[in-house]
Amino acid sequence: MSKYDERPRLDDLEEKPVKKKKKFNIFDILYGKDKVEDDPGDRDAPRNFAFFFKLTGRNMRRLFSLNLLLVFANFPIFLVLLATSQNLHDTALAPASALAAPLYGASYFGAASPASAAMFGLHGVTTPVAYWTPLALTVLIVGLVLLLFTFGLSVIGVTYIMRNIVRGEMVFMWQDFIYAIKRNLKQGLILGFLDFLFTFLLCYDIYFFYLNFGGGTWSVVGFWASLVIFFFYFIMRFYTYLQALTFDLTIKKIFKNSLIFAILGMKRNLMALLGMICVLILNLMILQVLTPVGILLPLLITVALMTFMANYAAWPVVKRFMIDPYEKARSAEEEEDEEDGDAEADPA
């Protein structure tokens, strides 16, 4: 059932490896050195509110490394930002007012008057307007296509490391990242594509119904329905990649279980969501006071810290409802097999 039962744990190591001097390696700076620095007792500690801060402080360097890893792995997002920043656009002059065209039409067909001429002087002012160029569209399409490949795989690799940190297992940053991607290449690509698609559609629906909020009852219902669906889907994301890493499940079962876990673990999920909101608010406050620092924070720590909150909230729920029942059933089967073996060994 579990994909990584064969992975050694901290308490399986009889002694720590002897430290040796290593040559300079850029990956030691970006992703952390391969060494055991966890407390073996962390695996049995309750994953409560107080332990979260202890575990976060101990792994702060890893979180910085994981954030940088996510940024570098999803480099196509910079192509998307470049394409949408209008730096690759061309500009043309267009009327600044919507009344410019009717007033111009009136004067062109002979209905001009001193009043219309005065109004055209006010509303006929032109302003530069940017429009898409073939280069900008090409960069945007290339960035989006590449992002479909890098997003899911990078989240798979980072989630695997986050899961091992939450479980209290040893972590080898770069090796674990590559290992998780190789073991979950197919599902990582599929989940990344579906995640990208669902998030885009839900955000588009929310924006669309928000613009038409006063258009009638259906617009109001559509807005709040889209908002509720997005809320549940955002919480479901805590569990989708985590299940793909831990169990041999189909995509359909992963999403079905994620919805169930989103409801069963609502208390922990809401606490994680509240923590993410606090991190975002703090980031925005720093952005207002120290703009350069506020811009750099998402590239250094914000994304990884929010991802860690999601995994810290989700793993105990998965363990309680899937891991523990499976281990109890397996232990019961092993005890029955041992009893049967003892009975056969004792012919009396």
C-alpha positions as CSV (number, residue, x, y, z in Angstrom):
1,M,0.0,0.0,0.0
2,S,2.7,2.5,1.0
3,K,5.3,3.3,-1.7
4,Y,8.1,4.1,0.7
5,D,8.0,1.5,3.5
6,E,11.5,0.4,2.4
7,R,13.0,3.8,3.2
8,P,15.2,3.6,6.4
9,R,14.1,5.7,9.4
10,L,16.3,7.6,11.9
11,D,15.9,5.0,14.6
12,D,17.0,2.3,12.2
13,L,20.5,3.8,12.1
14,E,22.8,2.3,14.6
15,E,25.3,5.2,14.5
16,K,25.6,8.5,12.7
17,P,28.0,8.6,9.8
18,V,31.5,10.0,10.4
19,K,31.7,13.6,9.3
20,K,34.3,14.2,6.6
21,K,35.5,17.4,5.0
22,K,33.9,17.9,1.6
23,K,34.8,20.1,-1.3
24,F,32.8,23.2,-2.1
25,N,29.5,22.3,-3.8
26,I,26.9,24.8,-5.0
27,F,24.1,22.4,-4.1
28,D,25.3,22.5,-0.4
29,I,24.4,26.2,-0.4
30,L,21.1,26.0,-2.4
31,Y,19.7,22.8,-1.1
32,G,21.5,21.9,2.1
33,K,24.1,19.3,2.9
34,D,23.2,15.6,3.0
35,K,23.4,14.9,6.7
36,V,21.1,13.7,9.5
37,E,20.2,16.6,11.8
38,D,16.8,15.5,13.1
39,D,15.9,14.3,16.5
40,P,14.7,10.6,16.3
41,G,12.1,11.5,19.0
42,D,10.3,13.8,16.6
43,R,8.6,10.9,14.8
44,D,6.6,10.0,17.9
45,A,5.8,13.6,19.0
46,P,2.2,14.8,18.6
47,R,1.8,17.1,15.6
48,N,0.1,19.9,17.6
49,F,0.2,23.6,17.4
50,A,3.2,24.0,19.7
51,F,5.3,21.4,17.9
52,F,4.7,23.2,14.6
53,F,6.8,26.1,15.7
54,K,9.5,23.8,17.1
55,L,9.7,21.8,13.8
56,T,9.6,25.0,11.7
57,G,12.4,26.7,13.6
58,R,14.6,23.5,13.3
59,N,14.0,23.3,9.6
60,M,14.1,26.9,8.6
61,R,17.2,26.5,6.5
62,R,15.5,23.6,4.6
63,L,12.4,25.8,4.0
64,F,14.6,28.5,2.4
65,S,16.2,25.8,0.3
66,L,12.9,24.3,-0.8
67,N,11.5,27.8,-1.7
68,L,14.5,28.4,-3.9
69,L,14.1,25.0,-5.4
70,L,10.5,25.7,-6.3
71,V,11.5,29.0,-7.9
72,F,14.3,27.5,-10.0
73,A,12.2,24.5,-11.0
74,N,9.3,26.7,-12.1
75,F,11.5,29.1,-14.1
76,P,8.8,29.2,-16.9
77,I,6.7,31.4,-14.7
78,F,9.2,34.2,-15.3
79,L,8.5,33.9,-19.0
80,V,4.8,34.3,-18.3
81,L,5.4,37.3,-16.2
82,L,7.6,38.8,-18.9
83,A,4.9,38.2,-21.5
84,T,2.2,39.8,-19.4
85,S,4.3,42.7,-18.2
86,Q,3.8,44.6,-21.5
87,N,7.5,44.9,-22.0
88,L,7.2,42.9,-25.2
89,H,4.0,44.7,-26.3
90,D,3.6,47.4,-28.9
91,T,1.6,50.6,-28.3
92,A,-0.9,52.5,-30.4
93,L,-2.9,55.7,-29.7
94,A,-6.6,55.2,-28.9
95,P,-9.4,57.4,-27.5
96,A,-9.4,57.6,-23.7
97,S,-13.2,58.0,-23.5
98,A,-15.9,55.7,-24.8
99,L,-17.8,58.8,-26.1
100,A,-15.1,59.6,-28.6
101,A,-16.4,57.2,-31.3
102,P,-20.1,58.4,-31.2
103,L,-19.0,62.0,-31.2
104,Y,-16.7,61.5,-34.1
105,G,-19.4,59.6,-36.0
106,A,-21.9,62.5,-35.5
107,S,-19.4,65.0,-36.8
108,Y,-18.5,62.8,-39.8
109,F,-22.1,62.4,-40.9
110,G,-22.9,66.1,-40.7
111,A,-24.4,66.4,-37.3
112,A,-21.6,68.5,-35.9
113,S,-22.4,71.5,-33.8
114,P,-20.4,73.8,-31.4
115,A,-21.6,71.7,-28.5
116,S,-20.6,68.4,-30.1
117,A,-17.2,69.9,-31.1
118,A,-16.6,71.0,-27.5
119,M,-17.5,67.6,-26.2
120,F,-15.3,65.9,-28.8
121,G,-12.4,68.1,-27.6
122,L,-13.0,66.8,-24.1
123,H,-13.6,63.1,-24.9
124,G,-11.5,62.8,-28.0
125,V,-8.2,62.8,-26.1
126,T,-6.0,59.8,-27.1
127,T,-3.8,57.7,-24.8
128,P,-1.2,55.0,-25.6
129,V,-2.7,51.5,-25.5
130,A,-0.5,48.3,-25.4
131,Y,-1.4,45.4,-27.6
132,W,-0.1,41.9,-27.9
133,T,2.7,41.2,-30.4
134,P,3.6,37.8,-32.0
135,L,6.8,37.7,-29.8
136,A,4.8,38.3,-26.6
137,L,2.2,35.6,-27.5
138,T,5.0,33.2,-28.3
139,V,6.8,33.8,-25.0
140,L,3.5,33.4,-23.1
141,I,2.6,30.1,-24.9
142,V,6.1,28.7,-24.4
143,G,6.0,29.7,-20.7
144,L,2.6,28.1,-20.1
145,V,3.5,24.9,-21.9
146,L,6.7,24.5,-19.9
147,L,5.0,25.4,-16.7
148,L,2.6,22.5,-17.2
149,F,5.6,20.1,-17.1
150,T,7.5,21.7,-14.3
151,F,4.8,22.6,-11.9
152,G,3.4,19.2,-10.9
153,L,6.9,17.6,-10.8
154,S,8.4,20.3,-8.6
155,V,5.5,20.1,-6.2
156,I,5.8,16.3,-6.1
157,G,9.5,16.6,-5.2
158,V,9.0,19.3,-2.6
159,T,6.0,17.6,-1.0
160,Y,8.0,14.4,-0.6
161,I,10.7,16.3,1.4
162,M,8.0,18.2,3.4
163,R,6.3,14.9,4.2
164,N,9.6,13.4,5.5
165,I,10.2,16.4,7.6
166,V,6.8,16.2,9.2
167,R,7.2,12.5,9.8
168,G,10.5,13.1,11.5
169,E,12.6,11.2,9.0
170,M,16.0,11.9,7.7
171,V,16.1,14.2,4.6
172,F,18.6,14.3,1.8
173,M,17.4,17.5,0.0
174,W,18.6,17.1,-3.6
175,Q,18.6,13.3,-3.8
176,D,15.1,13.1,-2.3
177,F,13.8,15.7,-4.7
178,I,15.0,13.7,-7.8
179,Y,14.0,10.4,-6.2
180,A,10.4,11.5,-5.7
181,I,10.1,12.8,-9.3
182,K,11.4,9.6,-10.8
183,R,9.1,7.5,-8.8
184,N,6.0,9.6,-9.5
185,L,6.8,11.0,-13.0
186,K,3.5,10.1,-14.6
187,Q,1.1,11.0,-11.8
188,G,3.1,14.2,-11.1
189,L,2.5,15.4,-14.7
190,I,-1.2,14.5,-14.6
191,L,-1.8,16.1,-11.2
192,G,0.1,19.2,-12.2
193,F,-1.9,19.6,-15.4
194,L,-5.3,19.0,-13.6
195,D,-4.3,21.3,-10.7
196,F,-3.3,24.0,-13.2
197,L,-6.5,23.6,-15.1
198,F,-8.9,23.5,-12.1
199,T,-7.3,26.5,-10.5
200,F,-7.5,28.6,-13.7
201,L,-11.1,27.7,-14.3
202,L,-12.2,28.4,-10.7
203,C,-10.3,31.7,-10.6
204,Y,-11.8,32.7,-14.0
205,D,-15.3,31.8,-12.7
206,I,-14.9,33.8,-9.6
207,Y,-13.6,36.8,-11.5
208,F,-16.4,36.5,-14.2
209,F,-19.3,36.3,-11.7
210,Y,-17.7,39.1,-9.6
211,L,-17.7,41.5,-12.6
212,N,-21.4,40.5,-13.2
213,F,-22.3,40.5,-9.5
214,G,-25.2,42.9,-10.0
215,G,-26.5,41.2,-13.1
216,G,-29.1,39.1,-11.3
217,T,-29.6,36.2,-9.0
218,W,-27.7,33.7,-11.0
219,S,-24.6,35.9,-11.0
220,V,-24.7,36.1,-7.2
221,V,-25.3,32.4,-6.8
222,G,-22.6,31.6,-9.3
223,F,-20.1,33.8,-7.5
224,W,-20.7,32.3,-4.1
225,A,-20.8,28.8,-5.5
226,S,-17.5,29.3,-7.3
227,L,-16.0,30.7,-4.1
228,V,-17.1,27.7,-2.0
229,I,-15.9,25.2,-4.6
230,F,-12.5,27.0,-4.7
231,F,-12.3,26.9,-0.9
232,F,-12.8,23.1,-0.8
233,Y,-10.5,22.5,-3.8
234,F,-7.7,24.6,-2.2
235,I,-7.9,22.4,0.9
236,M,-8.1,19.3,-1.2
237,R,-4.7,20.3,-2.7
238,F,-3.2,19.6,0.8
239,Y,-3.8,15.9,0.2
240,T,-3.6,15.2,-3.6
241,Y,0.2,15.2,-4.0
242,L,0.7,13.7,-0.6
243,Q,-1.4,10.7,-1.4
244,A,0.3,10.3,-4.8
245,L,3.6,10.0,-3.0
246,T,2.5,7.7,-0.2
247,F,0.0,5.2,-1.8
248,D,-0.6,3.4,-5.1
249,L,-3.9,5.0,-6.0
250,T,-5.6,6.2,-9.2
251,I,-6.1,9.8,-9.9
252,K,-9.8,9.4,-9.4
253,K,-9.3,7.9,-5.9
254,I,-6.8,10.5,-5.0
255,F,-9.3,13.3,-5.6
256,K,-12.1,11.4,-4.0
257,N,-10.0,10.8,-0.8
258,S,-8.8,14.4,-0.9
259,L,-12.4,15.6,-0.7
260,I,-13.1,13.3,2.2
261,F,-10.0,14.3,4.1
262,A,-10.8,18.0,3.5
263,I,-14.0,17.4,5.5
264,L,-12.7,15.0,8.1
265,G,-9.6,17.1,8.9
266,M,-11.5,20.4,8.7
267,K,-10.1,21.7,12.1
268,R,-6.5,21.2,11.1
269,N,-7.2,22.4,7.6
270,L,-8.7,25.7,8.8
271,M,-5.8,26.2,11.1
272,A,-3.4,25.8,8.2
273,L,-5.5,28.1,6.1
274,L,-5.5,30.7,8.8
275,G,-1.7,30.4,9.1
276,M,-1.3,30.9,5.3
277,I,-3.5,34.0,5.4
278,C,-1.4,35.4,8.3
279,V,1.8,34.8,6.3
280,L,0.3,36.5,3.2
281,I,-0.9,39.5,5.3
282,L,2.5,39.8,6.9
283,N,4.2,39.7,3.4
284,L,1.8,42.4,2.1
285,M,2.6,44.6,5.2
286,I,6.3,44.2,4.6
287,L,5.7,45.0,0.9
288,Q,4.1,48.3,1.9
289,V,6.9,49.3,4.3
290,L,10.0,47.7,2.7
291,T,9.1,47.1,-1.0
292,P,12.3,45.3,-2.0
293,V,12.1,42.9,0.9
294,G,8.4,42.3,0.3
295,I,9.1,41.3,-3.3
296,L,11.9,39.0,-2.3
297,L,10.0,37.1,0.4
298,P,7.9,35.0,-2.0
299,L,11.1,34.0,-3.7
300,L,12.9,33.1,-0.4
301,I,10.4,31.7,2.1
302,T,6.7,32.5,1.7
303,V,5.7,29.7,-0.7
304,A,7.7,27.0,1.2
305,L,6.3,28.1,4.6
306,M,2.7,27.9,3.3
307,T,3.4,24.5,1.7
308,F,4.9,23.3,5.0
309,M,1.7,24.4,6.8
310,A,-0.4,22.4,4.4
311,N,1.7,19.2,4.8
312,Y,1.9,19.6,8.6
313,A,-1.9,19.8,8.7
314,A,-2.6,17.0,6.2
315,W,-0.2,14.3,7.2
316,P,-1.7,13.4,10.6
317,V,-5.1,13.1,8.9
318,V,-3.8,10.8,6.3
319,K,-2.0,8.7,8.9
320,R,-5.0,8.5,11.1
321,F,-7.5,7.4,8.5
322,M,-5.3,5.4,6.0
323,I,-1.9,4.5,7.5
324,D,-2.9,3.4,11.0
325,P,-5.8,1.1,9.9
326,Y,-3.6,-0.5,7.3
327,E,-0.8,-1.1,9.8
328,K,-3.2,-2.6,12.4
329,A,-4.7,-4.9,9.8
330,R,-1.2,-6.0,8.6
331,S,-0.1,-6.6,12.2
332,A,-3.2,-8.7,12.9
333,E,-2.5,-10.8,9.8
334,E,1.1,-11.3,10.9
335,E,-0.1,-12.4,14.3
336,E,-2.5,-14.9,12.8
337,D,0.2,-16.3,10.5
338,E,2.5,-16.7,13.5
339,E,-0.3,-18.5,15.4
340,D,-1.0,-20.8,12.5
341,G,2.7,-21.5,12.2
342,D,3.0,-22.4,15.9
343,A,-0.1,-24.7,15.6
344,E,1.5,-26.6,12.7
345,A,4.8,-26.9,14.5
346,D,3.0,-28.4,17.5
347,P,1.2,-31.5,16.2
348,A,-0.2,-32.3,19.7
